[in-house]
């Protein structure tokens, strides 16, 4: 599975996806609070990587963040620009961030890492670290699990991760965890986890 397969898979269901998930009202209140707590007060650019329909980017903007949404699916970017005309959105990939070193105040990757093969995760996280300014803040949302394992996501194959393993990988790359959020399955949704981390000094 490569990035082009993921892009095509989301493009093929973009309209349905936007209808199901494309507004902040469809995001759990605890998740919006977690994201806002760590990214809304940043001074400088905040990137929402894999922003999808752009609703969380728009939420961050409404909280005063200098937020830019980036996604590789043209249908999502077109919808986001129409729905949130005051917010910046652009086509791009989190695997090849076109930003200067140490220039970004915050990064949100909300369920946008879930389709990465496990062997590719560290490289993408290292790219986030390269882009991040001193004391930059990273927020990740992902599917929780007891071990790293693939599963049949409704769009394309995804992976679940143990929270401690994500935290350890972040530490090795130069981040320090500052908060985590976990929510067990409620029957309709898989177990969820989020981590907020700050760039480590040095």
C-alpha positions as protocol buffer text, in pm:
chain_id: "A"
residue {
  index: 1
  type: UNK
  ca { x: 0 y: 0 z: 0 }
}
residue {
  index: 2
  type: UNK
  ca { x: 146 y: 336 z: -102 }
}
residue {
  index: 3
  type: UNK
  ca { x: 42 y: 698 z: -68 }
}
residue {
  index: 4
  type: UNK
  ca { x: -118 y: 705 z: -413 }
}
residue {
  index: 5
  type: UNK
  ca { x: -342 y: 412 z: -324 }
}
residue {
  index: 6
  type: UNK
  ca { x: -454 y: 595 z: -9 }
}
residue {
  index: 7
  type: UNK
  ca { x: -521 y: 914 z: -206 }
}
residue {
  index: 8
  type: UNK
  ca { x: -728 y: 729 z: -465 }
}
residue {
  index: 9
  type: UNK
  ca { x: -922 y: 542 z: -199 }
}
residue {
  index: 10
  type: UNK
  ca { x: -1026 y: 864 z: -24 }
}
residue {
  index: 11
  type: UNK
  ca { x: -1096 y: 1045 z: -350 }
}
residue {
  index: 12
  type: UNK
  ca { x: -1337 y: 766 z: -449 }
}
residue {
  index: 13
  type: UNK
  ca { x: -1547 y: 815 z: -132 }
}
residue {
  index: 14
  type: UNK
  ca { x: -1485 y: 1187 z: -75 }
}
residue {
  index: 15
  type: UNK
  ca { x: -1849 y: 1298 z: -97 }
}
residue {
  index: 16
  type: UNK
  ca { x: -1967 y: 1026 z: 141 }
}
residue {
  index: 17
  type: UNK
  ca { x: -1678 y: 1093 z: 380 }
}
residue {
  index: 18
  type: UNK
  ca { x: -1753 y: 1467 z: 387 }
}
residue {
  index: 19
  type: UNK
  ca { x: -2116 y: 1392 z: 470 }
}
residue {
  index: 20
  type: UNK
  ca { x: -2026 y: 1159 z: 754 }
}
residue {
  index: 21
  type: UNK
  ca { x: -1729 y: 1337 z: 910 }
}
residue {
  index: 22
  type: UNK
  ca { x: -1697 y: 1685 z: 761 }
}
residue {
  index: 23
  type: UNK
  ca { x: -1815 y: 1909 z: 1043 }
}
residue {
  index: 24
  type: UNK
  ca { x: -1690 y: 1984 z: 1392 }
}
residue {
  index: 25
  type: UNK
  ca { x: -2025 y: 1866 z: 1530 }
}
residue {
  index: 26
  type: UNK
  ca { x: -1922 y: 1515 z: 1423 }
}
residue {
  index: 27
  type: UNK
  ca { x: -1602 y: 1528 z: 1631 }
}
residue {
  index: 28
  type: UNK
  ca { x: -1615 y: 1410 z: 1992 }
}
residue {
  index: 29
  type: UNK
  ca { x: -1619 y: 1711 z: 2228 }
}
residue {
  index: 30
  type: UNK
  ca { x: -1329 y: 1565 z: 2428 }
}
residue {
  index: 31
  type: UNK
  ca { x: -1122 y: 1552 z: 2110 }
}
residue {
  index: 32
  type: UNK
  ca { x: -1198 y: 1912 z: 2015 }
}
residue {
  index: 33
  type: UNK
  ca { x: -1106 y: 2020 z: 2367 }
}
residue {
  index: 34
  type: UNK
  ca { x: -781 y: 1822 z: 2358 }
}
residue {
  index: 35
  type: UNK
  ca { x: -683 y: 1968 z: 2020 }
}
residue {
  index: 36
  type: UNK
  ca { x: -772 y: 2322 z: 2123 }
}
residue {
  index: 37
  type: UNK
  ca { x: -591 y: 2294 z: 2454 }
}
residue {
  index: 38
  type: UNK
  ca { x: -260 y: 2222 z: 2284 }
}
residue {
  index: 39
  type: UNK
  ca { x: -277 y: 2409 z: 1954 }
}
residue {
  index: 40
  type: UNK
  ca { x: -513 y: 2706 z: 1982 }
}
residue {
  index: 41
  type: UNK
  ca { x: -271 y: 2922 z: 2178 }
}
residue {
  index: 42
  type: UNK
  ca { x: 35 y: 2876 z: 1959 }
}
residue {
  index: 43
  type: UNK
  ca { x: 218 y: 3180 z: 1824 }
}
residue {
  index: 44
  type: UNK
  ca { x: 299 y: 3099 z: 1462 }
}
residue {
  index: 45
  type: UNK
  ca { x: 175 y: 2863 z: 1194 }
}
residue {
  index: 46
  type: UNK
  ca { x: -16 y: 2548 z: 1289 }
}
residue {
  index: 47
  type: UNK
  ca { x: -44 y: 2279 z: 1022 }
}
residue {
  index: 48
  type: UNK
  ca { x: -337 y: 2038 z: 1010 }
}
residue {
  index: 49
  type: UNK
  ca { x: -180 y: 1753 z: 812 }
}
residue {
  index: 50
  type: UNK
  ca { x: -424 y: 1522 z: 640 }
}
residue {
  index: 51
  type: UNK
  ca { x: -694 y: 1780 z: 712 }
}
residue {
  index: 52
  type: UNK
  ca { x: -960 y: 1599 z: 508 }
}
residue {
  index: 53
  type: UNK
  ca { x: -1273 y: 1815 z: 472 }
}
residue {
  index: 54
  type: UNK
  ca { x: -1101 y: 2089 z: 674 }
}
residue {
  index: 55
  type: UNK
  ca { x: -1343 y: 2108 z: 964 }
}
residue {
  index: 56
  type: UNK
  ca { x: -1082 y: 2081 z: 1240 }
}
residue {
  index: 57
  type: UNK
  ca { x: -858 y: 2334 z: 1065 }
}
residue {
  index: 58
  type: UNK
  ca { x: -1158 y: 2566 z: 1061 }
}
residue {
  index: 59
  type: UNK
  ca { x: -1217 y: 2498 z: 1430 }
}
residue {
  index: 60
  type: UNK
  ca { x: -856 y: 2588 z: 1515 }
}
residue {
  index: 61
  type: UNK
  ca { x: -886 y: 2905 z: 1308 }
}
residue {
  index: 62
  type: UNK
  ca { x: -1201 y: 2999 z: 1499 }
}
residue {
  index: 63
  type: UNK
  ca { x: -1000 y: 2964 z: 1821 }
}
residue {
  index: 64
  type: UNK
  ca { x: -740 y: 3211 z: 1694 }
}
residue {
  index: 65
  type: UNK
  ca { x: -478 y: 2972 z: 1557 }
}
residue {
  index: 66
  type: UNK
  ca { x: -288 y: 3063 z: 1239 }
}
residue {
  index: 67
  type: UNK
  ca { x: -400 y: 2733 z: 1091 }
}
residue {
  index: 68
  type: UNK
  ca { x: -329 y: 2587 z: 747 }
}
residue {
  index: 69
  type: UNK
  ca { x: -490 y: 2263 z: 629 }
}
residue {
  index: 70
  type: UNK
  ca { x: -293 y: 2031 z: 402 }
}
residue {
  index: 71
  type: UNK
  ca { x: -430 y: 1723 z: 230 }
}
residue {
  index: 72
  type: UNK
  ca { x: -343 y: 1514 z: -75 }
}
residue {
  index: 73
  type: UNK
  ca { x: -705 y: 1467 z: -188 }
}
residue {
  index: 74
  type: UNK
  ca { x: -817 y: 1748 z: -422 }
}
residue {
  index: 75
  type: UNK
  ca { x: -1185 y: 1685 z: -346 }
}
residue {
  index: 76
  type: UNK
  ca { x: -1124 y: 1748 z: 25 }
}
residue {
  index: 77
  type: UNK
  ca { x: -928 y: 2068 z: -39 }
}
residue {
  index: 78
  type: UNK
  ca { x: -1198 y: 2201 z: -273 }
}
residue {
  index: 79
  type: UNK
  ca { x: -1466 y: 2135 z: -11 }
}
residue {
  index: 80
  type: UNK
  ca { x: -1257 y: 2285 z: 270 }
}
residue {
  index: 81
  type: UNK
  ca { x: -1193 y: 2607 z: 75 }
}
residue {
  index: 82
  type: UNK
  ca { x: -1564 y: 2644 z: -2 }
}
residue {
  index: 83
  type: UNK
  ca { x: -1677 y: 2566 z: 353 }
}
residue {
  index: 84
  type: UNK
  ca { x: -1410 y: 2777 z: 527 }
}
residue {
  index: 85
  type: UNK
  ca { x: -1314 y: 3057 z: 287 }
}
residue {
  index: 86
  type: UNK
  ca { x: -1114 y: 3251 z: 546 }
}
residue {
  index: 87
  type: UNK
  ca { x: -878 y: 2957 z: 616 }
}
residue {
  index: 88
  type: UNK
  ca { x: -575 y: 2850 z: 411 }
}
residue {
  index: 89
  type: UNK
  ca { x: -586 y: 2505 z: 254 }
}
residue {
  index: 90
  type: UNK
  ca { x: -338 y: 2353 z: 13 }
}
residue {
  index: 91
  type: UNK
  ca { x: -264 y: 2026 z: -162 }
}
residue {
  index: 92
  type: UNK
  ca { x: 37 y: 1849 z: -21 }
}
residue {
  index: 93
  type: UNK
  ca { x: 168 y: 1546 z: 163 }
}
residue {
  index: 94
  type: UNK
  ca { x: 282 y: 1506 z: 522 }
}
residue {
  index: 95
  type: UNK
  ca { x: 551 y: 1271 z: 388 }
}
residue {
  index: 96
  type: UNK
  ca { x: 719 y: 1560 z: 206 }
}
residue {
  index: 97
  type: UNK
  ca { x: 655 y: 1879 z: 401 }
}
residue {
  index: 98
  type: UNK
  ca { x: 750 y: 2183 z: 195 }
}
residue {
  index: 99
  type: UNK
  ca { x: 835 y: 2409 z: 490 }
}
residue {
  index: 100
  type: UNK
  ca { x: 1155 y: 2555 z: 630 }
}
residue {
  index: 101
  type: UNK
  ca { x: 1332 y: 2381 z: 916 }
}
residue {
  index: 102
  type: UNK
  ca { x: 1213 y: 2484 z: 1264 }
}
residue {
  index: 103
  type: UNK
  ca { x: 942 y: 2712 z: 1122 }
}
residue {
  index: 104
  type: UNK
  ca { x: 616 y: 2556 z: 1243 }
}
residue {
  index: 105
  type: UNK
  ca { x: 460 y: 2625 z: 1584 }
}
residue {
  index: 106
  type: UNK
  ca { x: 227 y: 2328 z: 1588 }
}
residue {
  index: 107
  type: UNK
  ca { x: 125 y: 2020 z: 1392 }
}
residue {
  index: 108
  type: UNK
  ca { x: -202 y: 1829 z: 1410 }
}
residue {
  index: 109
  type: UNK
  ca { x: -207 y: 1481 z: 1256 }
}
residue {
  index: 110
  type: UNK
  ca { x: -557 y: 1366 z: 1348 }
}
residue {
  index: 111
  type: UNK
  ca { x: -603 y: 1011 z: 1217 }
}
residue {
  index: 112
  type: UNK
  ca { x: -382 y: 1100 z: 922 }
}
residue {
  index: 113
  type: UNK
  ca { x: -100 y: 861 z: 1021 }
}
residue {
  index: 114
  type: UNK
  ca { x: -324 y: 556 z: 1046 }
}
residue {
  index: 115
  type: UNK
  ca { x: -260 y: 431 z: 693 }
}
residue {
  index: 116
  type: UNK
  ca { x: 119 y: 454 z: 714 }
}
residue {
  index: 117
  type: UNK
  ca { x: 294 y: 117 z: 713 }
}
residue {
  index: 118
  type: UNK
  ca { x: 462 y: 84 z: 1055 }
}
residue {
  index: 119
  type: UNK
  ca { x: 811 y: 94 z: 902 }
}
residue {
  index: 120
  type: UNK
  ca { x: 738 y: 440 z: 758 }
}
residue {
  index: 121
  type: UNK
  ca { x: 611 y: 606 z: 1075 }
}
residue {
  index: 122
  type: UNK
  ca { x: 943 y: 714 z: 1224 }
}
residue {
  index: 123
  type: UNK
  ca { x: 1049 y: 886 z: 902 }
}
residue {
  index: 124
  type: UNK
  ca { x: 730 y: 1092 z: 891 }
}
residue {
  index: 125
  type: UNK
  ca { x: 758 y: 1183 z: 1259 }
}
residue {
  index: 126
  type: UNK
  ca { x: 1120 y: 1289 z: 1200 }
}
residue {
  index: 127
  type: UNK
  ca { x: 992 y: 1518 z: 924 }
}
residue {
  index: 128
  type: UNK
  ca { x: 751 y: 1673 z: 1174 }
}
residue {
  index: 129
  type: UNK
  ca { x: 1039 y: 1727 z: 1417 }
}
residue {
  index: 130
  type: UNK
  ca { x: 1251 y: 1893 z: 1148 }
}
residue {
  index: 131
  type: UNK
  ca { x: 972 y: 2138 z: 1070 }
}
residue {
  index: 132
  type: UNK
  ca { x: 893 y: 2222 z: 1431 }
}
residue {
  index: 133
  type: UNK
  ca { x: 1008 y: 2543 z: 1597 }
}
residue {
  index: 134
  type: UNK
  ca { x: 1152 y: 2532 z: 1952 }
}
residue {
  index: 135
  type: UNK
  ca { x: 877 y: 2441 z: 2200 }
}
residue {
  index: 136
  type: UNK
  ca { x: 656 y: 2339 z: 1907 }
}
residue {
  index: 137
  type: UNK
  ca { x: 354 y: 2127 z: 1986 }
}
residue {
  index: 138
  type: UNK
  ca { x: 249 y: 1805 z: 1811 }
}
residue {
  index: 139
  type: UNK
  ca { x: -96 y: 1646 z: 1849 }
}
residue {
  index: 140
  type: UNK
  ca { x: -166 y: 1298 z: 1713 }
}
residue {
  index: 141
  type: UNK
  ca { x: -495 y: 1108 z: 1700 }
}
residue {
  index: 142
  type: UNK
  ca { x: -497 y: 735 z: 1619 }
}
residue {
  index: 143
  type: UNK
  ca { x: -661 y: 400 z: 1680 }
}
residue {
  index: 144
  type: UNK
  ca { x: -560 y: 240 z: 2011 }
}
residue {
  index: 145
  type: UNK
  ca { x: -458 y: -124 z: 2041 }
}
residue {
  index: 146
  type: UNK
  ca { x: -255 y: -369 z: 2247 }
}
residue {
  index: 147
  type: UNK
  ca { x: -13 y: -425 z: 1959 }
}
residue {
  index: 148
  type: UNK
  ca { x: 70 y: -275 z: 1622 }
}
residue {
  index: 149
  type: UNK
  ca { x: -174 y: -443 z: 1385 }
}
residue {
  index: 150
  type: UNK
  ca { x: -343 y: -383 z: 1051 }
}
residue {
  index: 151
  type: UNK
  ca { x: -719 y: -391 z: 1019 }
}
residue {
  index: 152
  type: UNK
  ca { x: -980 y: -340 z: 747 }
}
residue {
  index: 153
  type: UNK
  ca { x: -1065 y: 28 z: 770 }
}
residue {
  index: 154
  type: UNK
  ca { x: -1374 y: 128 z: 570 }
}
residue {
  index: 155
  type: UNK
  ca { x: -1164 y: 327 z: 322 }
}
residue {
  index: 156
  type: UNK
  ca { x: -829 y: 149 z: 303 }
}
residue {
  index: 157
  type: UNK
  ca { x: -612 y: -68 z: 531 }
}
residue {
  index: 158
  type: UNK
  ca { x: -519 y: 107 z: 856 }
}
residue {
  index: 159
  type: UNK
  ca { x: -311 y: 30 z: 1164 }
}
residue {
  index: 160
  type: UNK
  ca { x: -377 y: 47 z: 1535 }
}
residue {
  index: 161
  type: UNK
  ca { x: -97 y: 135 z: 1778 }
}
residue {
  index: 162
  type: UNK
  ca { x: -30 y: 99 z: 2151 }
}
residue {
  index: 163
  type: UNK
  ca { x: -17 y: 444 z: 2308 }
}
residue {
  index: 164
  type: UNK
  ca { x: 308 y: 369 z: 2492 }
}
residue {
  index: 165
  type: UNK
  ca { x: 480 y: 269 z: 2170 }
}
residue {
  index: 166
  type: UNK
  ca { x: 381 y: 590 z: 1995 }
}
residue {
  index: 167
  type: UNK
  ca { x: 505 y: 785 z: 2296 }
}
residue {
  index: 168
  type: UNK
  ca { x: 838 y: 598 z: 2295 }
}
residue {
  index: 169
  type: UNK
  ca { x: 888 y: 663 z: 1924 }
}
residue {
  index: 170
  type: UNK
  ca { x: 819 y: 1031 z: 1976 }
}
residue {
  index: 171
  type: UNK
  ca { x: 1075 y: 1041 z: 2257 }
}
residue {
  index: 172
  type: UNK
  ca { x: 1344 y: 885 z: 2037 }
}
residue {
  index: 173
  type: UNK
  ca { x: 1277 y: 1141 z: 1763 }
}
residue {
  index: 174
  type: UNK
  ca { x: 1291 y: 1445 z: 1991 }
}
residue {
  index: 175
  type: UNK
  ca { x: 949 y: 1500 z: 2145 }
}
residue {
  index: 176
  type: UNK
  ca { x: 828 y: 1479 z: 2504 }
}
residue {
  index: 177
  type: UNK
  ca { x: 473 y: 1367 z: 2575 }
}
residue {
  index: 178
  type: UNK
  ca { x: 274 y: 1617 z: 2780 }
}
residue {
  index: 179
  type: UNK
  ca { x: -77 y: 1466 z: 2773 }
}
residue {
  index: 180
  type: UNK
  ca { x: -263 y: 1165 z: 2643 }
}
residue {
  index: 181
  type: UNK
  ca { x: -630 y: 1084 z: 2594 }
}
residue {
  index: 182
  type: UNK
  ca { x: -779 y: 738 z: 2558 }
}
residue {
  index: 183
  type: UNK
  ca { x: -1138 y: 636 z: 2492 }
}
residue {
  index: 184
  type: UNK
  ca { x: -1245 y: 271 z: 2484 }
}
residue {
  index: 185
  type: UNK
  ca { x: -1472 y: 121 z: 2221 }
}
residue {
  index: 186
  type: UNK
  ca { x: -1838 y: 209 z: 2266 }
}
residue {
  index: 187
  type: UNK
  ca { x: -1961 y: -56 z: 2026 }
}
residue {
  index: 188
  type: UNK
  ca { x: -1992 y: 187 z: 1735 }
}
residue {
  index: 189
  type: UNK
  ca { x: -1637 y: 324 z: 1744 }
}
residue {
  index: 190
  type: UNK
  ca { x: -1298 y: 157 z: 1780 }
}
residue {
  index: 191
  type: UNK
  ca { x: -1074 y: 242 z: 2079 }
}
residue {
  index: 192
  type: UNK
  ca { x: -926 y: 587 z: 2032 }
}
residue {
  index: 193
  type: UNK
  ca { x: -609 y: 753 z: 2158 }
}
residue {
  index: 194
  type: UNK
  ca { x: -442 y: 1091 z: 2130 }
}
residue {
  index: 195
  type: UNK
  ca { x: -105 y: 1222 z: 2238 }
}
residue {
  index: 196
  type: UNK
  ca { x: 18 y: 1578 z: 2272 }
}
residue {
  index: 197
  type: UNK
  ca { x: 393 y: 1629 z: 2274 }
}
residue {
  index: 198
  type: UNK
  ca { x: 636 y: 1920 z: 2280 }
}
residue {
  index: 199
  type: UNK
  ca { x: 972 y: 1938 z: 2105 }
}
residue {
  index: 200
  type: UNK
  ca { x: 1258 y: 1839 z: 2332 }
}
residue {
  index: 201
  type: UNK
  ca { x: 1525 y: 2102 z: 2392 }
}
residue {
  index: 202
  type: UNK
  ca { x: 1857 y: 2048 z: 2221 }
}
